[in-house]
Amino acid sequence: MELFKIFGKWFWALCILTTFVNGAVFRFRAQKHIKLNPELGEGYNKIIKGFVIWCSIPWIVMGIGCTVGGVPSVWYYFNPKAGNLYVLAFFASVFLIWVLGSYWILFKGGALDLVKYSGILNYDIKNPTILKLIWIICVLGGIVAVLMMFTQNIPIPKM
């Protein structure tokens, strides 16, 4: 039970660590592409840095809530309709990333960038429309999950 309690309190830190590990994996994958085409290095660095920074924001917000904001554990984030301001700030940060990410991918050439720098992905996707569709499907899935959290009565585990 103690491990469960620690996990609930520090889940956000594990997520930040995972984001940095993913950034390192992306950098590792990009190396062979950069060796073949060194002028791509700056673009890869920009995308990886952006990924790490932007994807860390919600976890930092969650961490603030869990360490100084009086949110007892990560489980409270599954019940945002309770109205805790730190939980709502977490969701606001996620929504902001969805909006900014959608703008970048759909309208500012982000999908083209990800095709050009596809060495960070597991799959060599050559069509930016496919990346746009994947993004839209992921965001829609996230919206459905958030709507469920805001409308359902999800019980919080006892610590």
PyMOL commands that place a pseudoatom at each C-alpha (Angstrom):
pseudoatom trace, name=CA, resn=MET, resi=1, chain=A, elem=C, hetatm=0, pos=[0.000, 0.000, 0.000]
pseudoatom trace, name=CA, resn=GLU, resi=2, chain=A, elem=C, hetatm=0, pos=[2.889, 2.382, 0.706]
pseudoatom trace, name=CA, resn=LEU, resi=3, chain=A, elem=C, hetatm=0, pos=[4.160, 1.999, -2.883]
pseudoatom trace, name=CA, resn=PHE, resi=4, chain=A, elem=C, hetatm=0, pos=[0.646, 2.799, -4.148]
pseudoatom trace, name=CA, resn=LYS, resi=5, chain=A, elem=C, hetatm=0, pos=[0.650, 5.977, -2.050]
pseudoatom trace, name=CA, resn=ILE, resi=6, chain=A, elem=C, hetatm=0, pos=[4.106, 7.024, -3.285]
pseudoatom trace, name=CA, resn=PHE, resi=7, chain=A, elem=C, hetatm=0, pos=[3.063, 6.351, -6.882]
pseudoatom trace, name=CA, resn=GLY, resi=8, chain=A, elem=C, hetatm=0, pos=[-0.088, 8.440, -6.410]
pseudoatom trace, name=CA, resn=LYS, resi=9, chain=A, elem=C, hetatm=0, pos=[1.889, 11.366, -5.013]
pseudoatom trace, name=CA, resn=TRP, resi=10, chain=A, elem=C, hetatm=0, pos=[4.850, 11.284, -7.454]
pseudoatom trace, name=CA, resn=PHE, resi=11, chain=A, elem=C, hetatm=0, pos=[3.264, 10.015, -10.690]
pseudoatom trace, name=CA, resn=TRP, resi=12, chain=A, elem=C, hetatm=0, pos=[3.875, 13.411, -12.296]
pseudoatom trace, name=CA, resn=ALA, resi=13, chain=A, elem=C, hetatm=0, pos=[7.650, 13.072, -11.752]
pseudoatom trace, name=CA, resn=LEU, resi=14, chain=A, elem=C, hetatm=0, pos=[7.622, 9.675, -13.456]
pseudoatom trace, name=CA, resn=CYS, resi=15, chain=A, elem=C, hetatm=0, pos=[5.807, 11.274, -16.412]
pseudoatom trace, name=CA, resn=ILE, resi=16, chain=A, elem=C, hetatm=0, pos=[8.427, 14.023, -16.694]
pseudoatom trace, name=CA, resn=LEU, resi=17, chain=A, elem=C, hetatm=0, pos=[11.180, 11.400, -16.579]
pseudoatom trace, name=CA, resn=THR, resi=18, chain=A, elem=C, hetatm=0, pos=[9.360, 9.425, -19.292]
pseudoatom trace, name=CA, resn=THR, resi=19, chain=A, elem=C, hetatm=0, pos=[9.127, 12.556, -21.444]
pseudoatom trace, name=CA, resn=PHE, resi=20, chain=A, elem=C, hetatm=0, pos=[12.890, 13.091, -21.162]
pseudoatom trace, name=CA, resn=VAL, resi=21, chain=A, elem=C, hetatm=0, pos=[13.551, 9.413, -21.917]
pseudoatom trace, name=CA, resn=ASN, resi=22, chain=A, elem=C, hetatm=0, pos=[11.355, 9.703, -25.023]
pseudoatom trace, name=CA, resn=GLY, resi=23, chain=A, elem=C, hetatm=0, pos=[13.328, 12.795, -26.049]
pseudoatom trace, name=CA, resn=ALA, resi=24, chain=A, elem=C, hetatm=0, pos=[16.556, 10.810, -25.675]
pseudoatom trace, name=CA, resn=VAL, resi=25, chain=A, elem=C, hetatm=0, pos=[15.088, 7.962, -27.739]
pseudoatom trace, name=CA, resn=PHE, resi=26, chain=A, elem=C, hetatm=0, pos=[14.075, 10.464, -30.434]
pseudoatom trace, name=CA, resn=ARG, resi=27, chain=A, elem=C, hetatm=0, pos=[17.602, 11.903, -30.404]
pseudoatom trace, name=CA, resn=PHE, resi=28, chain=A, elem=C, hetatm=0, pos=[19.080, 8.413, -30.710]
pseudoatom trace, name=CA, resn=ARG, resi=29, chain=A, elem=C, hetatm=0, pos=[16.794, 7.589, -33.652]
pseudoatom trace, name=CA, resn=ALA, resi=30, chain=A, elem=C, hetatm=0, pos=[17.637, 10.875, -35.346]
pseudoatom trace, name=CA, resn=GLN, resi=31, chain=A, elem=C, hetatm=0, pos=[21.417, 10.325, -35.188]
pseudoatom trace, name=CA, resn=LYS, resi=32, chain=A, elem=C, hetatm=0, pos=[21.612, 8.036, -38.225]
pseudoatom trace, name=CA, resn=HIS, resi=33, chain=A, elem=C, hetatm=0, pos=[19.572, 10.540, -40.255]
pseudoatom trace, name=CA, resn=ILE, resi=34, chain=A, elem=C, hetatm=0, pos=[21.758, 13.428, -39.120]
pseudoatom trace, name=CA, resn=LYS, resi=35, chain=A, elem=C, hetatm=0, pos=[24.916, 11.480, -40.050]
pseudoatom trace, name=CA, resn=LEU, resi=36, chain=A, elem=C, hetatm=0, pos=[23.522, 10.993, -43.548]
pseudoatom trace, name=CA, resn=ASN, resi=37, chain=A, elem=C, hetatm=0, pos=[22.296, 14.578, -43.816]
pseudoatom trace, name=CA, resn=PRO, resi=38, chain=A, elem=C, hetatm=0, pos=[23.983, 16.893, -41.246]
pseudoatom trace, name=CA, resn=GLU, resi=39, chain=A, elem=C, hetatm=0, pos=[21.913, 19.947, -42.202]
pseudoatom trace, name=CA, resn=LEU, resi=40, chain=A, elem=C, hetatm=0, pos=[18.899, 18.210, -40.642]
pseudoatom trace, name=CA, resn=GLY, resi=41, chain=A, elem=C, hetatm=0, pos=[20.508, 18.346, -37.191]
pseudoatom trace, name=CA, resn=GLU, resi=42, chain=A, elem=C, hetatm=0, pos=[19.162, 21.758, -36.233]
pseudoatom trace, name=CA, resn=GLY, resi=43, chain=A, elem=C, hetatm=0, pos=[15.605, 20.803, -37.215]
pseudoatom trace, name=CA, resn=TYR, resi=44, chain=A, elem=C, hetatm=0, pos=[15.756, 17.562, -35.265]
pseudoatom trace, name=CA, resn=ASN, resi=45, chain=A, elem=C, hetatm=0, pos=[17.065, 19.427, -32.219]
pseudoatom trace, name=CA, resn=LYS, resi=46, chain=A, elem=C, hetatm=0, pos=[14.257, 21.988, -32.466]
pseudoatom trace, name=CA, resn=ILE, resi=47, chain=A, elem=C, hetatm=0, pos=[11.532, 19.335, -32.711]
pseudoatom trace, name=CA, resn=ILE, resi=48, chain=A, elem=C, hetatm=0, pos=[12.957, 17.222, -29.878]
pseudoatom trace, name=CA, resn=LYS, resi=49, chain=A, elem=C, hetatm=0, pos=[13.447, 20.240, -27.614]
pseudoatom trace, name=CA, resn=GLY, resi=50, chain=A, elem=C, hetatm=0, pos=[9.895, 21.414, -28.365]
pseudoatom trace, name=CA, resn=PHE, resi=51, chain=A, elem=C, hetatm=0, pos=[8.539, 17.960, -27.609]
pseudoatom trace, name=CA, resn=VAL, resi=52, chain=A, elem=C, hetatm=0, pos=[10.286, 17.756, -24.246]
pseudoatom trace, name=CA, resn=ILE, resi=53, chain=A, elem=C, hetatm=0, pos=[9.306, 21.277, -23.176]
pseudoatom trace, name=CA, resn=TRP, resi=54, chain=A, elem=C, hetatm=0, pos=[5.668, 21.201, -24.280]
pseudoatom trace, name=CA, resn=CYS, resi=55, chain=A, elem=C, hetatm=0, pos=[4.992, 17.648, -23.119]
pseudoatom trace, name=CA, resn=SER, resi=56, chain=A, elem=C, hetatm=0, pos=[6.419, 18.405, -19.672]
pseudoatom trace, name=CA, resn=ILE, resi=57, chain=A, elem=C, hetatm=0, pos=[4.080, 21.331, -18.998]
pseudoatom trace, name=CA, resn=PRO, resi=58, chain=A, elem=C, hetatm=0, pos=[1.002, 19.361, -17.843]
pseudoatom trace, name=CA, resn=TRP, resi=59, chain=A, elem=C, hetatm=0, pos=[3.157, 17.164, -15.612]
pseudoatom trace, name=CA, resn=ILE, resi=60, chain=A, elem=C, hetatm=0, pos=[4.782, 20.206, -14.030]
pseudoatom trace, name=CA, resn=VAL, resi=61, chain=A, elem=C, hetatm=0, pos=[1.315, 21.650, -13.380]
pseudoatom trace, name=CA, resn=MET, resi=62, chain=A, elem=C, hetatm=0, pos=[0.261, 18.318, -11.865]
pseudoatom trace, name=CA, resn=GLY, resi=63, chain=A, elem=C, hetatm=0, pos=[3.436, 18.266, -9.766]
pseudoatom trace, name=CA, resn=ILE, resi=64, chain=A, elem=C, hetatm=0, pos=[2.677, 21.708, -8.367]
pseudoatom trace, name=CA, resn=GLY, resi=65, chain=A, elem=C, hetatm=0, pos=[-0.809, 20.525, -7.456]
pseudoatom trace, name=CA, resn=CYS, resi=66, chain=A, elem=C, hetatm=0, pos=[0.487, 17.341, -5.811]
pseudoatom trace, name=CA, resn=THR, resi=67, chain=A, elem=C, hetatm=0, pos=[3.352, 18.942, -3.894]
pseudoatom trace, name=CA, resn=VAL, resi=68, chain=A, elem=C, hetatm=0, pos=[2.097, 22.392, -2.856]
pseudoatom trace, name=CA, resn=GLY, resi=69, chain=A, elem=C, hetatm=0, pos=[-1.496, 22.571, -4.039]
pseudoatom trace, name=CA, resn=GLY, resi=70, chain=A, elem=C, hetatm=0, pos=[-3.099, 20.169, -1.656]
pseudoatom trace, name=CA, resn=VAL, resi=71, chain=A, elem=C, hetatm=0, pos=[-4.000, 17.551, -4.274]
pseudoatom trace, name=CA, resn=PRO, resi=72, chain=A, elem=C, hetatm=0, pos=[-3.387, 14.331, -2.311]
pseudoatom trace, name=CA, resn=SER, resi=73, chain=A, elem=C, hetatm=0, pos=[-2.682, 12.098, -5.312]
pseudoatom trace, name=CA, resn=VAL, resi=74, chain=A, elem=C, hetatm=0, pos=[-2.840, 11.662, -9.062]
pseudoatom trace, name=CA, resn=TRP, resi=75, chain=A, elem=C, hetatm=0, pos=[-6.208, 9.933, -8.649]
pseudoatom trace, name=CA, resn=TYR, resi=76, chain=A, elem=C, hetatm=0, pos=[-7.889, 13.292, -7.977]
pseudoatom trace, name=CA, resn=TYR, resi=77, chain=A, elem=C, hetatm=0, pos=[-7.120, 14.260, -11.580]
pseudoatom trace, name=CA, resn=PHE, resi=78, chain=A, elem=C, hetatm=0, pos=[-9.629, 11.616, -12.712]
pseudoatom trace, name=CA, resn=ASN, resi=79, chain=A, elem=C, hetatm=0, pos=[-12.411, 13.625, -11.044]
pseudoatom trace, name=CA, resn=PRO, resi=80, chain=A, elem=C, hetatm=0, pos=[-12.059, 17.150, -12.447]
pseudoatom trace, name=CA, resn=LYS, resi=81, chain=A, elem=C, hetatm=0, pos=[-15.716, 17.968, -11.917]
pseudoatom trace, name=CA, resn=ALA, resi=82, chain=A, elem=C, hetatm=0, pos=[-14.934, 18.296, -8.192]
pseudoatom trace, name=CA, resn=GLY, resi=83, chain=A, elem=C, hetatm=0, pos=[-13.582, 21.734, -9.160]
pseudoatom trace, name=CA, resn=ASN, resi=84, chain=A, elem=C, hetatm=0, pos=[-10.109, 21.632, -7.597]
pseudoatom trace, name=CA, resn=LEU, resi=85, chain=A, elem=C, hetatm=0, pos=[-8.257, 24.578, -9.172]
pseudoatom trace, name=CA, resn=TYR, resi=86, chain=A, elem=C, hetatm=0, pos=[-4.981, 22.648, -9.535]
pseudoatom trace, name=CA, resn=VAL, resi=87, chain=A, elem=C, hetatm=0, pos=[-6.770, 19.799, -11.298]
pseudoatom trace, name=CA, resn=LEU, resi=88, chain=A, elem=C, hetatm=0, pos=[-8.529, 22.284, -13.581]
pseudoatom trace, name=CA, resn=ALA, resi=89, chain=A, elem=C, hetatm=0, pos=[-5.193, 24.005, -14.285]
pseudoatom trace, name=CA, resn=PHE, resi=90, chain=A, elem=C, hetatm=0, pos=[-3.791, 20.639, -15.368]
pseudoatom trace, name=CA, resn=PHE, resi=91, chain=A, elem=C, hetatm=0, pos=[-6.656, 20.175, -17.829]
pseudoatom trace, name=CA, resn=ALA, resi=92, chain=A, elem=C, hetatm=0, pos=[-6.267, 23.753, -19.047]
pseudoatom trace, name=CA, resn=SER, resi=93, chain=A, elem=C, hetatm=0, pos=[-2.590, 23.050, -19.807]
pseudoatom trace, name=CA, resn=VAL, resi=94, chain=A, elem=C, hetatm=0, pos=[-3.554, 19.906, -21.730]
pseudoatom trace, name=CA, resn=PHE, resi=95, chain=A, elem=C, hetatm=0, pos=[-6.176, 21.831, -23.717]
pseudoatom trace, name=CA, resn=LEU, resi=96, chain=A, elem=C, hetatm=0, pos=[-3.628, 24.557, -24.475]
pseudoatom trace, name=CA, resn=ILE, resi=97, chain=A, elem=C, hetatm=0, pos=[-1.200, 21.976, -25.847]
pseudoatom trace, name=CA, resn=TRP, resi=98, chain=A, elem=C, hetatm=0, pos=[-3.946, 20.405, -27.939]
pseudoatom trace, name=CA, resn=VAL, resi=99, chain=A, elem=C, hetatm=0, pos=[-4.880, 23.792, -29.406]
pseudoatom trace, name=CA, resn=LEU, resi=100, chain=A, elem=C, hetatm=0, pos=[-1.295, 24.905, -30.049]
pseudoatom trace, name=CA, resn=GLY, resi=101, chain=A, elem=C, hetatm=0, pos=[-0.289, 21.463, -31.328]
pseudoatom trace, name=CA, resn=SER, resi=102, chain=A, elem=C, hetatm=0, pos=[-3.293, 21.376, -33.651]
pseudoatom trace, name=CA, resn=TYR, resi=103, chain=A, elem=C, hetatm=0, pos=[-2.478, 24.826, -34.971]
pseudoatom trace, name=CA, resn=TRP, resi=104, chain=A, elem=C, hetatm=0, pos=[1.158, 23.841, -35.591]
pseudoatom trace, name=CA, resn=ILE, resi=105, chain=A, elem=C, hetatm=0, pos=[0.416, 20.454, -37.175]
pseudoatom trace, name=CA, resn=LEU, resi=106, chain=A, elem=C, hetatm=0, pos=[-2.633, 21.463, -39.220]
pseudoatom trace, name=CA, resn=PHE, resi=107, chain=A, elem=C, hetatm=0, pos=[-1.874, 25.053, -40.254]
pseudoatom trace, name=CA, resn=LYS, resi=108, chain=A, elem=C, hetatm=0, pos=[1.782, 25.972, -39.645]
pseudoatom trace, name=CA, resn=GLY, resi=109, chain=A, elem=C, hetatm=0, pos=[3.574, 23.123, -41.406]
pseudoatom trace, name=CA, resn=GLY, resi=110, chain=A, elem=C, hetatm=0, pos=[4.135, 20.888, -38.399]
pseudoatom trace, name=CA, resn=ALA, resi=111, chain=A, elem=C, hetatm=0, pos=[2.985, 17.800, -40.296]
pseudoatom trace, name=CA, resn=LEU, resi=112, chain=A, elem=C, hetatm=0, pos=[5.456, 18.627, -43.073]
pseudoatom trace, name=CA, resn=ASP, resi=113, chain=A, elem=C, hetatm=0, pos=[8.206, 19.085, -40.475]
pseudoatom trace, name=CA, resn=LEU, resi=114, chain=A, elem=C, hetatm=0, pos=[7.427, 15.711, -38.932]
pseudoatom trace, name=CA, resn=VAL, resi=115, chain=A, elem=C, hetatm=0, pos=[7.588, 14.108, -42.381]
pseudoatom trace, name=CA, resn=LYS, resi=116, chain=A, elem=C, hetatm=0, pos=[10.917, 15.816, -43.066]
pseudoatom trace, name=CA, resn=TYR, resi=117, chain=A, elem=C, hetatm=0, pos=[12.276, 14.787, -39.661]
pseudoatom trace, name=CA, resn=SER, resi=118, chain=A, elem=C, hetatm=0, pos=[10.520, 11.419, -39.520]
pseudoatom trace, name=CA, resn=GLY, resi=119, chain=A, elem=C, hetatm=0, pos=[13.614, 9.757, -38.081]
pseudoatom trace, name=CA, resn=ILE, resi=120, chain=A, elem=C, hetatm=0, pos=[12.235, 10.350, -34.584]
pseudoatom trace, name=CA, resn=LEU, resi=121, chain=A, elem=C, hetatm=0, pos=[9.121, 8.298, -35.297]
pseudoatom trace, name=CA, resn=ASN, resi=122, chain=A, elem=C, hetatm=0, pos=[8.806, 4.519, -35.275]
pseudoatom trace, name=CA, resn=TYR, resi=123, chain=A, elem=C, hetatm=0, pos=[7.311, 4.643, -38.750]
pseudoatom trace, name=CA, resn=ASP, resi=124, chain=A, elem=C, hetatm=0, pos=[8.564, 6.368, -41.860]
pseudoatom trace, name=CA, resn=ILE, resi=125, chain=A, elem=C, hetatm=0, pos=[5.420, 8.334, -42.718]
pseudoatom trace, name=CA, resn=LYS, resi=126, chain=A, elem=C, hetatm=0, pos=[5.812, 10.250, -45.965]
pseudoatom trace, name=CA, resn=ASN, resi=127, chain=A, elem=C, hetatm=0, pos=[2.347, 11.763, -46.170]
pseudoatom trace, name=CA, resn=PRO, resi=128, chain=A, elem=C, hetatm=0, pos=[1.598, 14.800, -43.955]
pseudoatom trace, name=CA, resn=THR, resi=129, chain=A, elem=C, hetatm=0, pos=[-2.137, 14.159, -44.333]
pseudoatom trace, name=CA, resn=ILE, resi=130, chain=A, elem=C, hetatm=0, pos=[-1.700, 10.831, -42.537]
pseudoatom trace, name=CA, resn=LEU, resi=131, chain=A, elem=C, hetatm=0, pos=[0.063, 12.624, -39.660]
pseudoatom trace, name=CA, resn=LYS, resi=132, chain=A, elem=C, hetatm=0, pos=[-2.729, 15.186, -39.515]
pseudoatom trace, name=CA, resn=LEU, resi=133, chain=A, elem=C, hetatm=0, pos=[-5.337, 12.418, -39.350]
pseudoatom trace, name=CA, resn=ILE, resi=134, chain=A, elem=C, hetatm=0, pos=[-3.414, 10.611, -36.612]
pseudoatom trace, name=CA, resn=TRP, resi=135, chain=A, elem=C, hetatm=0, pos=[-3.201, 13.872, -34.623]
pseudoatom trace, name=CA, resn=ILE, resi=136, chain=A, elem=C, hetatm=0, pos=[-6.928, 14.559, -35.039]
pseudoatom trace, name=CA, resn=ILE, resi=137, chain=A, elem=C, hetatm=0, pos=[-7.836, 11.009, -33.965]
pseudoatom trace, name=CA, resn=CYS, resi=138, chain=A, elem=C, hetatm=0, pos=[-5.578, 11.276, -30.888]
pseudoatom trace, name=CA, resn=VAL, resi=139, chain=A, elem=C, hetatm=0, pos=[-7.008, 14.643, -29.855]
pseudoatom trace, name=CA, resn=LEU, resi=140, chain=A, elem=C, hetatm=0, pos=[-10.566, 13.416, -30.376]
pseudoatom trace, name=CA, resn=GLY, resi=141, chain=A, elem=C, hetatm=0, pos=[-9.761, 10.372, -28.220]
pseudoatom trace, name=CA, resn=GLY, resi=142, chain=A, elem=C, hetatm=0, pos=[-8.398, 12.694, -25.544]
pseudoatom trace, name=CA, resn=ILE, resi=143, chain=A, elem=C, hetatm=0, pos=[-11.516, 14.855, -25.716]
pseudoatom trace, name=CA, resn=VAL, resi=144, chain=A, elem=C, hetatm=0, pos=[-13.721, 11.774, -25.241]
pseudoatom trace, name=CA, resn=ALA, resi=145, chain=A, elem=C, hetatm=0, pos=[-11.642, 10.711, -22.225]
pseudoatom trace, name=CA, resn=VAL, resi=146, chain=A, elem=C, hetatm=0, pos=[-11.829, 14.191, -20.676]
pseudoatom trace, name=CA, resn=LEU, resi=147, chain=A, elem=C, hetatm=0, pos=[-15.584, 14.377, -21.280]
pseudoatom trace, name=CA, resn=MET, resi=148, chain=A, elem=C, hetatm=0, pos=[-15.966, 11.061, -19.500]
pseudoatom trace, name=CA, resn=MET, resi=149, chain=A, elem=C, hetatm=0, pos=[-13.944, 12.341, -16.543]
pseudoatom trace, name=CA, resn=PHE, resi=150, chain=A, elem=C, hetatm=0, pos=[-16.061, 15.499, -16.342]
pseudoatom trace, name=CA, resn=THR, resi=151, chain=A, elem=C, hetatm=0, pos=[-19.383, 13.668, -16.626]
pseudoatom trace, name=CA, resn=GLN, resi=152, chain=A, elem=C, hetatm=0, pos=[-18.854, 10.371, -14.781]
pseudoatom trace, name=CA, resn=ASN, resi=153, chain=A, elem=C, hetatm=0, pos=[-18.516, 9.840, -11.066]
pseudoatom trace, name=CA, resn=ILE, resi=154, chain=A, elem=C, hetatm=0, pos=[-15.073, 8.249, -10.919]
pseudoatom trace, name=CA, resn=PRO, resi=155, chain=A, elem=C, hetatm=0, pos=[-14.257, 7.094, -7.389]
pseudoatom trace, name=CA, resn=ILE, resi=156, chain=A, elem=C, hetatm=0, pos=[-10.917, 8.114, -5.904]
pseudoatom trace, name=CA, resn=PRO, resi=157, chain=A, elem=C, hetatm=0, pos=[-8.978, 5.215, -4.338]
pseudoatom trace, name=CA, resn=LYS, resi=158, chain=A, elem=C, hetatm=0, pos=[-8.542, 5.387, -0.575]
pseudoatom trace, name=CA, resn=MET, resi=159, chain=A, elem=C, hetatm=0, pos=[-4.941, 6.015, 0.409]
for i in range(1, 159): cmd.bond("trace and resi %d" % i, "trace and resi %d" % (i + 1))
show_as sticks, trace
zoom trace
